[in-house]
């Protein structure tokens, strides 16, 4: 399927919302067993929102984070997953995306998501050419909170007071 090129500096809320609704199983590359690390907190938050988050970290392989076994690489994950969420430095993204492209059909991967501060335009172009959706320099935890009314764009409580039930993204 051909997709229009995405402006990676400005994502429409409709795209983010669609990804968060469609992708229910996430392989988180760089997930940390250390509770104070952002990846650990993001994993716990996403699990609380109903996502299954599978940790991928070669240093912690075999350990358990929030009830999920840590795998050394994407190819070691025995289950299918919709999204690869990358918590690694930008210069380490290329090989991760290449592996995701190789595994996309076997694992059901539809989306590459690079965390805040993580961007690799060449890897993004390759992933998009392979039919994957790519989001860079954003956090799914923050985007979920923002789009559901829990957080404003700046990441603080939005102050929304309503008797209406808010719909998840």
C-alpha positions in Angstrom: 0.0 0.0 0.0 1.3 3.4 -0.9 1.1 6.2 1.6 1.5 9.9 1.2 4.8 11.2 2.6 4.3 12.5 6.1 5.7 15.8 7.4 7.7 14.5 10.3 7.8 17.9 12.0 4.0 18.1 12.3 1.8 15.1 12.7 -2.0 15.5 12.5 -3.8 14.4 15.6 -5.9 12.1 13.3 -2.7 10.1 12.4 -1.5 9.8 16.0 -5.0 8.8 17.2 -5.3 6.2 14.4 -2.0 4.6 15.3 -2.9 4.5 19.1 -6.2 2.9 18.3 -4.9 0.4 15.8 -1.6 -0.7 17.5 -2.4 -2.7 20.6 0.8 -4.7 21.0 4.0 -2.8 21.2 7.6 -4.0 21.1 9.6 -1.4 23.1 13.2 -1.4 22.1 15.3 -0.1 24.9 12.9 -0.9 27.7 14.6 -0.6 31.0 14.1 -2.7 34.2 15.2 0.4 36.2 12.0 2.0 37.5 13.3 5.6 37.2 14.0 5.3 33.5 11.5 6.9 31.1 11.0 3.7 29.2 10.0 1.9 32.3 7.4 4.5 33.2 6.1 4.7 29.7 5.8 0.9 29.6 3.8 0.8 32.8 1.5 3.7 31.7 0.8 2.1 28.3 0.0 -1.3 30.0 -2.4 0.5 32.4 -4.2 1.9 29.3 -4.7 -1.6 27.9 -1.7 -2.1 25.6 0.5 -5.1 25.7 4.1 -3.8 25.8 6.9 -6.4 25.1 10.3 -5.2 26.3 13.3 -5.6 24.0 16.8 -5.0 25.5 19.8 -7.3 24.9 21.4 -6.3 28.3 18.2 -7.3 30.2 17.2 -10.3 28.1 15.5 -13.0 30.2 14.5 -10.6 33.0 10.9 -9.5 33.6 9.7 -6.0 33.4 6.1 -5.3 34.5 5.1 -9.0 34.0 6.6 -9.3 30.5 9.8 -11.2 29.6 12.6 -9.1 28.1 13.8 -10.3 24.7 17.3 -9.6 23.2 16.0 -8.4 19.8 12.8 -8.0 17.7 13.4 -11.4 16.1 13.4 -13.1 19.5 9.9 -11.9 20.3 7.7 -15.0 19.8 4.5 -13.1 19.4 3.1 -10.7 16.8 3.2 -7.0 17.5 1.9 -3.9 15.8 4.4 -1.2 16.7 8.1 -0.9 17.4 8.6 1.9 19.9 12.3 2.9 19.9 13.9 4.2 23.1 17.5 4.3 21.7 19.7 7.1 20.5 19.1 8.3 17.0 22.4 6.9 15.7 21.2 3.4 16.7 17.8 3.5 14.9 18.9 2.3 11.4 19.6 -1.3 12.3 16.4 -1.5 14.5 14.3 -0.2 11.6 16.0 -2.6 9.1 15.2 -5.5 11.4 11.6 -4.3 11.7 11.2 -4.1 7.9 12.5 -7.7 7.5 10.1 -8.9 10.2 7.1 -6.8 9.3 5.0 -9.4 7.5 5.9 -12.3 9.9 5.2 -10.2 13.0 2.4 -7.9 11.8 4.4 -4.7 12.2 2.6 -1.6 10.9 4.3 1.3 12.7 7.7 2.5 13.8 7.6 5.0 16.6 10.7 6.9 17.7 10.7 8.4 21.2 11.2 12.1 22.1 14.6 13.3 20.8 14.9 10.3 18.5 14.9 10.9 14.8 16.4 9.2 11.7 15.1 10.5 8.5 16.9 7.9 6.3 15.5 5.0 8.4 12.0 6.7 8.3 12.2 6.9 4.5 13.1 3.2 4.2 10.3 2.2 6.6 7.8 4.3 4.7 8.9 2.8 1.4 8.3 -0.6 3.0 4.7 0.5 3.8 5.2 1.3 7.5 3.8 4.3 9.3 6.6 6.3 11.0 6.3 8.7 13.9 9.5 10.4 15.2 10.4 12.6 18.2 7.1 11.8 20.0 6.1 9.7 23.0 3.0 7.4 22.7 2.5 7.8 26.5 2.4 11.6 26.2 0.3 11.5 23.0 -2.2 9.1 24.5 -2.6 11.4 27.5 -2.9 14.5 25.4 -5.4 13.1 23.0 -7.5 11.5 25.8 -7.7 14.8 27.7 -5.4 13.6 30.6 -2.6 15.9 29.6 -2.1 19.1 27.6 0.5 19.3 24.8 3.1 20.5 27.4 2.6 17.3 29.4 0.8 18.8 32.4 -2.8 18.1 33.6 -5.1 19.8 31.2 -7.6 20.8 33.9 -10.5 19.5 31.8 -13.5 19.3 34.1 -16.4 17.5 32.6 -19.1 15.0 33.5 -18.7 13.4 30.1 -16.7 10.2 29.8 -13.6 11.0 27.8 -12.9 8.6 24.9 -9.5 7.0 24.6 -7.6 7.7 21.4 
